[in-house]
Amino acid sequence: RPNKGVFRLPVDRVFSMPGYGTVVTGTIISGAVKMGDNIETMPLGLKSKVRNIHIHGEKRDQAIAGQRVALNISSLETGQVTRGAVISSPGALAASYRLDVSLYLLETAKELKNRSRVRIYLGTSEIFGRVRLLDREELKPGQTAYVQLELENQALALRGDRFVIRSYSPMRTIGGGSVISSEAIKYRRYREDVLESFEIKEEGNPEKLIVHLLEDNSAILDFQTISKKTGIEEEKTGVIIQALEQLGKIIKLEGEGLEGYLAKETYNRWIPVIITALEGYHIKYPLRDGYPKEELRSRHFEFLNSRQFQLILKLLMEDGIISLGEKSIAKSDFVPGQVPGLENKLAIIENSYLKGNMQPPIWQEAFKNSGFDQGMSEEVLHYLIKMNILIKIAPDLYFHSSILKTTRERLLSFFEQNKEITVAQFRDIFATSRKYALPLLEYFDQIRITRREGDVRLLETRQKK
């Protein structure tokens, strides 16, 4: 048995010894364990340490795959560990209610129908479950098929693990097989791509396994995750990854505190998704710098976190597909403002607000006469505010920035001769109405030019520059 790889010990017996505490026994099926090692009891995920190791009554410092062993473990009571649990290296196993397997039905067994209930023997556990045939309605004696086992309790397995099945009642051994994947999702039946995926995983070609894993997950996976999910030793995984990278089949991504790998095929699939999304956004919002990064990620790439998505954007930029702003993304050839007659139309709106002076028009009035399509209203307003041409004072109330600058200067001049100002005084000095005077004074309060005290405004001593 392989001494390398993750340590796994299916538990067949648990007891307590005076002066020692909890002891578990079983046969190590992979890896090795030493005194003092950190271990994890699955499926509960209980962390502990190895205090003592005994092999056939003799104390040892280490035990390896194939040896029958008794482990004295710390921090756990006997009631927390049961037969069928697996002691392993921390993080090595993931419990699952579904297994992808290759199943052989004995020639002496009866035909096995889809959804038949069976008993599954894996490691030292007995689990009830149902056989879900993926390419047929029944499995005949002597046949082998790709199957999903849907379990009533969680299983702990890695690719290549063997299992036996018995009929639910009466209990008779009817077949067995090997695990293809322990991190299975529910597939639709009779799908060729699913069956092809099973073939690749069962074949066990390391290069194909790694490429398929990256393509199938549509994700960026780190070195350790690739090794764990494929069941390939870390040293060998590193060599294969380097070769696949040189062949252009996978891409290494570094930065943002991350290092991971992506299938080139997956990256090629993502490119048209990005381009289509950006083209649609640029048509709808031609005056904006680009698609907000986080909005694009959450709508089209929610399976990537923000740091992973940033690495993809960096790669797309290096390939000349996009340009990156601080918070937005655009096609590399996109130039904001590509609207026929843009300057003239914007000038019409500006003049409306300049002419209105201290009694500006409402937005829809100013926009209506500009010549823009009605559907551009929100976009043009967003652009004028972003360019600091219009400033929002209150809901549906906008002033031209130059008018506000002049008003601010005149207000500061007023305070050189006066200690306070009322709404009525402001209205008369600036030849406006209370409808505009009150929200303007509240705006100046907000930007710390003035400070309200009762019914008057005072000059704010900590003025915002």
N, C-alpha and C positions, 0 to 999 in steps of 0.2 A: 504494500500500500504506500501511497506517496507521503513522504515525511514533510514535504513542502506544502505550502498553501495554508488555509485557515484551519485552526484546531477545532475539531468537532467530536463530541462524545455524547451519543444517545444514551440516556439514563435508563437502566433497567431495574435498579434497586436503590432505595434511599433508607438510611437508618442513622441512628445517633449512637455515638460511643462516649462513655464517661471520660472526661478529660480532653476530648477531641471536638465534640460537637457533631455537626452534620457531615455524613459521608455518603458519597454517591459512587455507584459502580457502573461499569459498562465497557465496551470495546471501542477504542479510538478509531474512527473511520478515516480521518485525514489530519495532517499536521502533527504538531508536537506541543507538549505542555511542560513547563518547568515550575519548580517551587517558587512561590511569590508572584506568579503571573496574574494579571488582571483577567477575569473571565466574566461571562454573561450567561445567565440561565434564561433560555428562551422557551416558550413564547412570551413570558412575562417581562423580559428585559431586566432581570434583577442582577445588579452588579455585585461582585465579590472577588475574593482572592484565593489562590491555592495555598493551603497551609502545609499539607503533607501529601506525598504520593506513595502508594504501595502497589507493587506488582507481585502477585502470588505470595503475599505475606511479607515481602521484603521492601524496606523503605528505599526509595530512589529519589534522585534529584530531577529526573526527567522521564517522560514516557512518550512514545511515538506511535504513529498509526499502526494498527494491527495488534497492539498489545491490549490485553485485558487489564483494567486498572481500577483502583479505588482512590478517589480524591477526597481529602478532608478539606472542606471549603468554609470560609469565614462568613460571618454576617447573615447567614440564612438559617431559618428553622427547617426542620424536616418537612413540615406541612407546606412549605413554600415550593418544594420540588417534588414532582411526581414522575412515575414511569412514563416515558414518551417525551419528556422534556429533553432539550439538547444543551449541553454545556459547550460554549464556543468562545472564540476570540471576540472581544467587544465589537459590535457593529458588523459582524461577519454575516449574520443571517437576518432575513426578514420573514416574518410569519405570513402565511397566505391561506386564503380560503379557496384558492383555485390553483390547479397545477396543469400545465401542458405536458402531455406524456405520449410516448409510443407504447401502445398496449397490445400484447399478444394474448389471444384466447386459446387455451389448451384444446387439443383435438377431442378430448374426453368430455369437454364442457358442453352445455347447451348454448344455443345461439343467444347473444347478448343484445337486447334491444336498447335503443336510445332512451336515456333517462332511467336506466335500471339502477336500483339502489344496491350498493355493494359495501363490503368491508375492505378497507385499504390498510396494508401493513407496510409502514415506512419507518426505517430505523427501529426503534422499540415501541412505536406508537400504533394503536389501532384506531382508525378514524372511519366513521360512516360517511358515505358520500354517494353521488350519482355520476354515472358515466354519460358524458355528453359527446356523442359521435358527431364528427364535423363533416364527414363526406358520405354518410350512408345512414340508413334507418336501423340496421342491425349488423352486428359483427358475428360472422359465422365461425364455428370451431376451426382452429388451425390458421386463422387469418390474423394479420397485424394491421392496426389502424392508428391514425393520429386522433387523439382524444383529449378532451378537457375533463378533469375530475373536479366536480363541484363538491366541496367538503363541508361537513357540519361543524367541524372544529378546525382550528388552524394547523397547518402543516409546516414543517421546517425542512427544506430540501435545497439542494443545489443541482445544477445540470449534471446529468450522468448518474444520479443516485438511483438505485434499484428499488423496486417495490413489488409486492404480491397483492393480488385481490382474491377475495373469497365471496361467494354468494351470500346474500343477507340471511336467507333462511331457505332450506337447511344450510349450515355452514360447510361449504366445500371449496377447496382451492380450485379456481377456474382460470387463472392467468396471472400475468405480471408484465413488467416492462421497465422502462427507464424514464426518468424525468428529463424533459426538454427545457422547461423553464418554470421557475417557481414564482415569477413575478408576472403572472398571466392576467390579461384582461378578458372580458367576455367578448368572444367573436361571433359574428353571424356565421351560420353554417353554410356549407357549399361555396366557400370563397376560395378561388384559386390562389390568390396572393397570400392568404393565411396558410394554406397547405404548403406553398413554396417556402414560407418563413419557417415552418416546422422542419422542412427538409434541411435547410441551411443550418439550423440550430442542432439538429440531430447529427448531421455530418460531422460537425465539430471542427471544420477547417478554421484555424485561428484567425487568418486574415479575413475570411468571409464573416466570421462571427463578429469581429470588431466593427467592420464596415456596416453590417446589417444592424447591429445594436445601435450605432449612431444614426443610421437612416430611420430605423423603426421608432426611435424615441423622439426624433426631430428636436434634439436638445444638445446643449454643450455639456459634455461629461468630463470629469477630471480622470486622471490616470488611475487612481485607486478604485473609482467607481466602475471603470471599464474592466479592470481586472476582476473585481468582485462579481459583476453581472455576467461576465463570460466564463468565469471559472478558470481563467488562464493565469498561471503564476505571474507575479508582478515583474520578475526579471524578464521573462519571455514576452510579456505584454509590452514592455518598453522597447524591445528590439523590433517587434512587429509594428508598433506605432510609428517608429522612425522610418521603417521601410514604406509603410503606407503613405506617410507624409511626402517622402521623396517621389513616390509614384503619382502624387496629386490626388489621391483618393480621399484623404482627410486633411483638414486644415487645423493648424495649431493656433489658438487664440491666447494672447497674453495681455494683461493690463487690468486696471480697476481692482487690483488685489486678487485677480483670478488667473488661473491657467487651466485651459481645457481644450477639448477637441470636438470638431464638427465635421460631419460627412460632407464632402464636396457636393455630392448630389443634393443633399438637403439645402445647402447654401444656394445652389443653382435654382432650386424650387422657390426659395424665398425672394429672389431678385424680382421676378415679375409681380409678386404680391406687393412688394414695396413700390415698384414703379407705378402700378395701377392705382394704388392708394394715393401716391403723390400727385399723379396727373389729375385725378378727380378733385383733389383738394385745391390744386392750382387753378383749375377751371372755376370752381365755386368761390375761391377767395384769391383773386389775382393780385390784390394789393398787399397781401400778407407775405411775410418773409418765408413762411413754410409751415409744414404740418408740425404741431406741437409733439415733441418726442414721446412724452408719457401717454398722450392720447393715442398715438399710433401704436405704441407697444400694447396698451390695454385692449385695443380693438382687434389687432391682428396677430400679436405675439404674446398673449397673456401667459403662455407657458414658459416664457423667459423672464427672469428678474431684471431689474433696471441695469445692474452692472453687466450682465450677460448681453443685454440688448445694446448697450453702449459699445461693446466689443464688436458686435455685428455691424453697427453703424460705422465704426472706425474702418472696418474692412471694406465696406461698400464705398466709403469715401476714397480709400487708397486705390480702389479699382475704378475710380472716376464715374461712379454711378450716381452718387448724391453729393451735395454740399451740406456741411453741418454748421448751424448756428449755435448759440449758447443754449437755446431751449427749443429750437425748431430744426426741421429737416426739409430740404428741397431737392428737386432734381438738379443735377449738376449744370444743366443748361437753362435753368429757370431764372428769369429776371422779374422781380416784382414790378407791378405797374404797367404791364403790357395791355392797356385798355385804349382803344381808339379814342382820340380827342381828350385824353385824361386831363391834361393841364388846363384846357379851356373850360371843361366841365367843373373842375375843382375851383377855378377862379370865379365862376358864377356863384357857387356856394359861399366862398369866402367873402365876396362883395356883399352878399345878402346880410352876413353877420357884421361886416364893417359898417354898412349903411344903417343897420339897426342900432348900432352903437350900444347904448345902455338899455335898449328895449329890443333885444334880438328876436328874430322869428323863431317859431317852433321848427324842429328839425324837418318834419315832413313837408312844410311849406318851402323851405330853402331847397330841399332835395328835389321836389317836384319840378321845379323850373330849370334844373341843371342839365337835363338831356340824358342822364343815366337811365338804364333800364330799372324798373321799379324793384326788381329782385336784388339789385346791388345796394339798396339802402343801408342795410346793416354793415355791409362790407366797407362802404365809403365812409360811414361814420366812424367805424373802428380805425380806419386809416388816418382820418383827420385828427383823431384823438391821439393816436400813436405818434404822429408827426408833430404833436403839440401845436397844431393850428387852432383846434377847438378845445376848450376845457369845460368839462362837465361840472356844473355848479350844484344842480339838483336834478331829480328825475325829469327828463325831457326839457332841460334848460341848459343851454350851452352858450358860452361867450367866446368871442375871438380872443386869442391870447394877447394880441397887441392892445386890445381894449382893456383887458384886465391889468396889463402892465401899467398903462397910463392911469387907470383908476387907483391902483396901489400907490403910485408915486404921488398923486394928488391927495390921497388919504393921509400919507405920511407927512406931507406938507401941512395939512390941516392940523395935525397933532403937534406941530412945532409951535403953534399959537394957542392950541386948545388942549384941555386935559381929557375931554370926553366928547362923545358924539352919540346922538340918538338916531333911531331909524328915520324919523321925520327930517332931521337935519341932513342925513345922508341922501335921502330922497331928493331934497331941494337942491343940495349942492351939485349933485350929479344928474339933475334933470331927468329923473326916472320916476317910477311909481313904486308903491309899497310892494307890489307883486314881485319886483326885481330887487328892490333895496334890501328886504329882509333876507332872502337866500344869499345875496352877495355878502352881507355882513356875517352870516353864518359861515360862509366859505372862508372869509378872512379870519374868523375865529379858528377854524379848522387848521389853517396853515400858519397860525400863530402870529398874525399881524396885529389882531385885536384880541381883547379878552372881555367877555360880557360880565357885567356886575349889575344885577337888577335890570333896569330898563335902558342902561347906557353901555357903551363900549369904551374901554380904555386901551391905550397903546400897550401891547404886550412887550414887556421888557426883554423877554427871551425870544426875540423875533427869529423866525425860520428864514434862513438865508436862501 
